Amino acid sequence: MTEYKIILPRKDFTIIASVQKRILAFIIDLLIFFFLILTPFLSNYYSISGIPIDKVGVDELLNNTQLYAIVSAGDFTSYSIFLFYLAGSELLLKATIGKRMLNLSVISKKGKDLSLMQLITRNISKSIAFFLLPFDAVLMFFDPEHRRVSDFISSTLVVENRKLIKKFPVVNEL
Amino acid sequence: MNEILKLVILFLLVSLLIISSSAVLGVFYSIPSGNVALVKLDGELVSFGSVLGSQSSDDIISLLEAAEDNPNIEAIVLSINSVGGMSVASKEVSNKVLNLSKPVIAWIREVGTSGAYLIASSSDYIISDELSMVGSIGSTMSYLEFSETLTKYGVEYESLSSGDLKEMGSLFKNLTSEERELYMDLINASFEYFLNHVIEQRNLTSEALSIVSDGRVLSGSQAFNLGLVDELGSWNEVVKELELLNIKDVKVEEYSVSGFFPDFSSFLDFKPSSVFPTYD
């Protein structure tokens, strides 16, 4: 019995990820951001800088420009690390951990792996899209391919993972 | 590459980024960790042209603002060793002290007179040594007048001015009675502000007021008896007062103007403060 490998073009097997799955993946990534990035980063940052952030009220923060700048710098840096995590996981694992857990991956619109430029534009545009989150969510619902702003900008798709290599036995009749 | 290995690499990279960036940023933005700010008011207080032995009101105000902005600081101790200075400079610092949200203790050491006392009176509590020099509530103005010296050496002073009073205060001519009166108005306005401020802040008796308003310098003990000072003592009493404010484990952070070398450039435009009404 001979075993043949038949490799089919990825696009033919593309199943667009559902909005529900994408939202769930986003929530998982947010939890990773909160517990594994933001919390350790800020606790280390505030303990080294000596800022008793638990004692600082909102009024004090808004009226104290120096303190506001310090807190903003921390927030900005932790968000940058989050973007690094997103780009890094898409580069190494082809999807963020949230997406991998739900069996989703990111591909280019042409059905290929992401190019470096797509990876960069996709993740940089996420920081812009972050401020347009409600618009982004609405767009995802109405777009037939459930694309977000960052998907449009970088020409990428989030798809369900399917086995792309099918192995099946063929009986050699000769 | 194995997926697990890729995940480990990603985890290590993100962890490294978290640790290194938080450490670098934390060191860059570190703030003093003490809970009590010690701001020193030493020497003559000026609003411009500070030289050795004097302090600019801008510097003192910025130190007070830095202490106010630091969330670790729970109280401010103003260590005073000053005979005062320019009236506006003293008033600026006094107003700043008055508007601070954190409690301020004025600790008068050797001397806290005139403008320095104006500032101390804006604080929440005043502690001085029994031997300290306190008070000197009033305003003064003086300058050297050379007109007779010039005449003696045959030098004639010619003055061309748009108005009769334009040149009042010139070092090369005597004051006319009108000029003297105008200067006295300025000095009295300055004195009235000072006195009203002390009355408002210290709630003095009329007897004490009549004593202190002649501008005399008092010892710490006399000042305490007249109500100009709340307590006699030194650093120990300051710490006790801080503890009464519920500040446990007092850790002092000294706030001072940074810079290794004194600013000699200001010698060039230095003008003696005494040609302006001063709380000296």
Interface residues (C-beta under 8 A of the other chain):
Chain A: L36 I37 P40 F41 L42 N44 Y45 Y46 S47 I48 S49 G50 I51 P52 K55 V56 E60 N64 Q66 L67 I70 A73 G74 T77 I81 F84 Y85 G88 S89 L92 L93 I97
Chain B: E3 K6 L7 I9 L10 L13 V14 L17 I18 I19 S21 S22 A23 L25 G26 V27 Y29 S30 I31 P32 S33 D69 P71 N72
